Amino acid sequence: MQVAVIGANGGIGRELLPRLADAGHDPIGVVRDESQFEAVRDRGGEPRLGDLEDDFDAALDGADAVVFTAGSGGSTGADKTLMVDLWGARRVVDACVDAGIDRFVMISSVGAGDPLAGPEPLRPYLVAKRCADDHLEQSSLDATILRPTRLTDAEGTGTVSLTLDERDDTPEIPRADVAQAVVACLDIDRTVGETMHLTGGDTPIEQALGGDD
């Protein structure tokens, strides 16, 4: 499967590219700057240019699935949150519908289910994530939404927990484990149509996602 990763140079994207390649997929690393091409190749991906605030449609050519793991970053303001996390995500969903790319995995966030319950400084970000999630859910795509809790750069454990609890004080989760969960989702049909809250835990990832009975 050819999988386009939007945000391939981000924390989860960097972990995801080699895991997709190791699983037998052909990853496309969509980045905004050609200076990032070598890093994408080093991680097993085919680099392509795509700017969520401009043109990116050509970056999706030939893709069978898309993973959205882009973000404006914590150092930017609400304007970039709107343009990237909300409007950029919506544009990618619409581009997939237009191109006939049916499979979509969205990396959202814990707290997106109830943005006003989150910390006040994070509410614009959580609203953006919720609106993007809602747009994806209302589309015709075969979608999975992952809402991880606080992310760390710790080594992956290969295990997670799924929870209905959207509090931000649930256990942290390594980005590596979120990336591995994305790979598993692409191979587990029962994750289609699901919104899953991921935290650190003790259950093997494939089993937690319903792929190992």
C-alpha positions in Angstrom: 0.0 0.0 0.0 1.3 3.5 -0.9 0.8 5.7 2.2 1.2 9.4 2.1 2.2 10.9 5.4 1.3 14.5 5.9 3.7 16.0 8.4 6.4 13.4 7.7 9.1 15.6 9.3 7.2 15.9 12.6 7.7 13.8 15.7 5.2 11.1 14.8 5.9 11.3 11.1 9.7 10.6 11.6 8.8 7.5 13.6 6.1 6.4 11.1 8.0 6.3 7.8 10.5 3.5 8.7 7.7 1.5 10.4 5.6 1.7 7.3 8.5 0.6 5.1 9.3 -2.3 7.5 5.6 -3.4 7.3 5.9 -3.6 3.5 4.2 -0.4 2.6 5.5 2.3 0.3 5.6 5.5 2.4 5.4 9.0 0.8 6.8 11.7 3.1 5.0 15.0 2.4 7.1 17.9 3.6 7.1 21.7 3.1 10.8 22.1 2.3 13.2 20.3 -0.1 15.8 20.6 2.6 13.9 17.8 4.4 14.0 15.4 1.4 17.2 13.6 2.5 15.8 12.9 6.0 12.7 11.4 4.4 14.7 9.2 2.2 16.9 8.1 5.1 13.7 6.9 6.9 12.5 4.9 3.9 10.1 7.3 2.3 9.7 9.0 -1.1 9.9 12.7 -0.5 7.3 15.0 -2.0 6.6 18.7 -1.5 3.2 19.8 -0.1 2.2 22.9 1.7 -1.1 22.8 3.7 -1.4 26.5 3.3 -0.9 26.3 -0.4 -0.6 23.5 -2.9 -0.3 19.8 -1.9 -2.7 17.8 -4.2 0.1 16.5 -6.4 1.9 15.0 -3.3 -1.0 12.6 -3.0 -0.8 11.2 -6.5 -0.9 7.4 -6.5 -1.5 7.1 -2.8 -3.8 4.4 -1.4 -4.0 5.9 2.1 -3.2 9.1 3.8 -2.1 9.7 7.4 -2.5 13.2 8.7 0.0 13.9 11.5 0.8 17.5 10.7 0.5 20.3 13.2 1.3 24.0 13.6 3.4 23.4 16.6 3.3 24.8 20.1 5.3 27.9 19.3 2.8 29.3 16.8 -0.4 31.3 17.4 -4.1 30.6 16.9 -3.8 31.8 13.3 -1.5 28.9 12.3 -3.6 26.5 14.4 -6.6 27.4 12.2 -4.7 27.3 9.0 -2.9 24.0 9.6 -4.6 21.9 12.2 -8.2 22.8 11.1 -8.3 24.1 7.5 -5.3 22.2 6.3 -6.7 18.9 7.7 -10.1 19.6 6.1 -8.5 20.4 2.7 -6.6 17.1 2.8 -9.8 15.2 3.6 -11.5 16.9 0.7 -8.5 16.2 -1.6 -8.7 12.5 -0.7 -12.4 12.4 -1.5 -11.8 14.1 -4.9 -8.9 11.7 -5.7 -10.7 8.5 -4.6 -8.2 7.8 -1.8 -10.5 6.0 0.6 -8.3 5.1 3.6 -7.5 7.9 6.1 -5.9 7.9 9.5 -6.1 11.1 11.5 -3.8 11.9 14.4 -6.0 14.0 16.7 -5.5 14.7 20.4 -6.8 13.8 23.8 -9.4 16.4 24.8 -10.7 17.0 21.3 -14.0 15.3 22.3 -14.8 18.2 24.7 -12.5 21.1 23.9 -14.0 23.5 26.5 -13.1 21.0 29.3 -9.4 21.3 28.4 -6.9 23.9 29.7 -7.8 27.3 28.5 -4.5 27.9 26.5 -5.1 24.6 24.6 -8.8 25.2 23.7 -8.2 26.8 20.3 -6.1 23.8 19.3 -8.6 21.3 20.7 -11.4 23.1 18.8 -9.4 22.9 15.6 -8.8 19.2 16.1 -12.4 18.5 16.9 -13.7 20.3 13.9 -11.2 18.5 11.6 -12.2 15.2 13.2 -15.9 16.0 12.6 -15.3 16.8 9.0 -13.5 13.5 8.5 -16.2 11.6 10.2 -18.9 13.2 8.0 -16.9 12.4 4.8 -17.2 9.2 2.7 -13.7 8.1 3.7 -12.8 4.9 5.5 -11.4 6.8 8.5 -9.8 6.0 11.8 -9.2 8.8 14.3 -6.5 8.4 17.0 -6.5 10.7 20.0 -3.3 10.1 21.9 -2.6 11.6 25.3 0.6 13.6 26.0 3.4 12.5 23.6 7.0 11.7 24.6 10.1 10.9 22.7 10.8 7.8 24.9 11.5 4.5 23.2 8.4 2.7 22.1 7.1 -0.1 24.2 4.9 -1.9 21.7 2.0 -1.7 24.1 -0.8 0.8 24.7 -4.2 1.2 26.4 -7.5 2.3 24.8 -9.7 4.4 27.0 -12.9 6.5 26.9 -11.3 8.9 29.4 -10.3 12.1 27.7 -8.6 13.7 30.7 -5.2 15.1 30.0 -3.7 13.5 33.1 -3.9 9.9 31.7 -0.5 8.1 31.1 1.8 9.6 28.5 2.5 7.7 25.3 5.7 7.5 23.2 5.4 8.9 19.7 6.9 5.6 18.5 3.9 3.7 19.9 1.5 6.1 18.2 3.3 5.5 14.9 3.1 1.7 15.4 -0.6 2.1 16.1 -1.1 3.9 12.8 0.6 1.0 11.0 -1.6 -1.5 12.8 -4.7 0.5 11.9 -3.9 0.3 8.2 -4.0 -3.5 8.5 -7.0 -3.9 10.8 -10.3 -3.3 9.1 -12.3 -3.1 12.3 -10.6 0.2 13.1 -12.4 1.9 10.2 -15.1 4.2 11.5 -13.5 4.2 15.0 -12.3 7.1 17.2 -9.7 5.7 19.7 -8.1 7.3 22.7 -4.5 6.0 23.1 -2.5 6.1 26.2 0.5 4.3 27.5 -0.4 0.8 28.7 0.3 -2.9 28.8 -1.7 -4.3 25.9 0.2 -5.2 22.7 -0.8 -2.6 20.1 -2.3 -5.0 17.6 -4.4 -6.7 20.3 -5.6 -3.4 21.7 -6.8 -2.3 18.3 -8.7 -5.5 17.8 -6.4 -7.3 15.4 -5.4 -10.2 17.7 -8.3 -12.1 19.2 
